[in-house]
Every structure is written in structure tokens, then in C-alpha cells.
């Protein structure tokens, strides 16, 4: 059985400006990663053979920021989640990217930085 969960990078778009008093973007990201880890672990504990991060917003990142920096930031955020899992657990993790995305071949190497 495969289970999909939303990648934390997509949810990171909810808080783009440090505008919430006494709650920094970094704290938001820490909380987001903690909750994302819970989601993935619950899926694994429930018996999922594969847990797939839905990283469909990778394509959106290039529309927002054609330089590719936002995509690199997304990879970094997702890696903060993925590094919390050991090698055996990572064998059960995957990532979904919308088809057609790889027409942007100049950014293909960026995806090889994912800890999957």
C-alpha cells in the first residue's frame, strides 16, 4: 500500500513573511517539519509500504521564481524532513513530481539533492 502526504515545502508557502508577532518563519518551519514527520511516521506505522511526498508544487516554484532559488529552498525544506529518517525508513519514502516538470532540464540536477 502506498500513501501520499503533502510535502512540507508546499505548506511553507503559507508563511512567507515574518509577520506573525513572536512567531518567526523559522519556528513555523520547525513546527511544520515536526508535524510532517508525524504524518509520515503514522503512515509507516499503519503499514504503508511506501510513503510518497507530494512535491507537485515544484513546478509552481519556477513560475513564482524563474531563477530556481525557491525550488532550491523547497528541496532544503523537504530535506529537513527526510534527514529525520534512517536509511531503512528512507527506502520506504518517495517523491511525486508532476509529469512534464522535467522539461526544465536545467533544473533536473536540483532534484538529485533530495535525500530520497
MITOR-325620 format. One line per field, with one value per residue (C-alpha): x, y, z; residue in three letters; chain. Coordinates in pm, whole numbers. Layout:
BEGIN
X c(X,...)
Y c(Y,...)
Z c(Z,...)
rest c(ALA,...)
kette c(A,...)
***
This chain:
BEGIN
X c(0,126,24,78,141,185,547,632,771,420,286,583,415,153,405,625,678,798,474,335,442,652,640,926,924,1198,975,693,922,1034,671,584,868,769,410,519,739,441,234,499,567,196,172,471,336,0,176,231,488,572,507,529,583,357,602,376,436,790,659,482,809,952,652,694,1073,1220,1576,1522,1611,1264,1295,1627,1461,1185,1445,1611,1282,1194,1542,1493,1212,1388,1705,1500,1464,1724,1829,1581,1296,1407,1387,1012,993,945,854,590,660,400,468,601,812,1131,1102,1301,1618,1846,1696,1699,2021,1850,1627,1927,1980,1667,1758,1536)
Y c(0,346,661,1017,1307,1672,1785,2043,2269,2325,2422,2654,2895,2967,3175,3373,3691,3721,3895,3699,3863,3633,3353,3358,3188,2958,2849,2795,2576,2379,2318,2229,1974,1823,1776,1644,1388,1275,1232,1017,807,744,615,385,260,190,-44,165,0,338,693,943,1316,1509,1761,1876,2239,2210,2330,2623,2730,2805,3017,3216,3236,3154,3171,2836,2965,2889,2536,2500,2632,2374,2098,2222,2225,1875,1752,1883,1631,1348,1367,1264,914,639,456,171,417,621,308,335,704,853,1178,1264,1539,1631,1495,1746,1912,1760,1962,2208,2002,2274,2217,1838,1824,2013,1712,1489,1683,1529,1279,1007)
Z c(0,-91,93,-25,211,124,114,379,108,-28,314,368,125,392,588,353,553,911,1003,1297,1619,1842,1585,1335,998,1131,1420,1172,960,1268,1364,1006,982,1319,1203,863,1035,1244,925,758,1069,1121,765,815,1149,985,743,432,204,53,168,-112,-62,-296,-439,-722,-625,-758,-1091,-924,-763,-1107,-1200,-879,-908,-1251,-1108,-935,-587,-448,-584,-402,-86,-130,-163,155,347,229,321,674,696,514,724,1028,885,883,566,619,662,361,149,203,111,-232,-401,-660,-912,-1175,-1520,-1763,-1497,-1628,-1945,-1733,-1778,-1649,-1300,-1310,-1111,-827,-763,-707,-383,-230,40,-110)
rest c(UNK,UNK,UNK,UNK,UNK,UNK,UNK,UNK,UNK,UNK,UNK,UNK,UNK,UNK,UNK,UNK,UNK,UNK,UNK,UNK,UNK,UNK,UNK,UNK,UNK,UNK,UNK,UNK,UNK,UNK,UNK,UNK,UNK,UNK,UNK,UNK,UNK,UNK,UNK,UNK,UNK,UNK,UNK,UNK,UNK,UNK,UNK,UNK,UNK,UNK,UNK,UNK,UNK,UNK,UNK,UNK,UNK,UNK,UNK,UNK,UNK,UNK,UNK,UNK,UNK,UNK,UNK,UNK,UNK,UNK,UNK,UNK,UNK,UNK,UNK,UNK,UNK,UNK,UNK,UNK,UNK,UNK,UNK,UNK,UNK,UNK,UNK,UNK,UNK,UNK,UNK,UNK,UNK,UNK,UNK,UNK,UNK,UNK,UNK,UNK,UNK,UNK,UNK,UNK,UNK,UNK,UNK,UNK,UNK,UNK,UNK,UNK,UNK,UNK,UNK,UNK)
kette c(A,A,A,A,A,A,A,A,A,A,A,A,A,A,A,A,A,A,A,A,A,A,A,A,A,A,A,A,A,A,A,A,A,A,A,A,A,A,A,A,A,A,A,A,A,A,A,A,A,A,A,A,A,A,A,A,A,A,A,A,A,A,A,A,A,A,A,A,A,A,A,A,A,A,A,A,A,A,A,A,A,A,A,A,A,A,A,A,A,A,A,A,A,A,A,A,A,A,A,A,A,A,A,A,A,A,A,A,A,A,A,A,A,A,A,A)
***
